[in-house]
Amino acid sequence: MTSELTTLLLDKYEVSIYDLNGDMKGRETWPNYYSKAQALVFVLDSSDLGRMREVKVILTHLLSDQRVAGKPILL
């Protein structure tokens, strides 16, 4: 599975949330969602210290994309 869509109704707003996989294959699809995104939520397993370097590289790459610039990001 590459992504899962959840749609919520908050007050008068319809909010679409895409849960995108963080594995190597899943990350290839992330840029397809950047331009339409209003905000990003980046979830990581902070107990997996072995992957923190990998996360740093991934997050740096994500933040360098102009389609993400200026959008709120929750870590």
Secondary structure, 3 states (H helix, E strand, C coil): CCEEEEEEEECCEEEEEEEECCCHHHHCCCHHHHCCCCCEECCCCCCCHHHHHHHHHHHHHHHCCCCCCCCCEEC
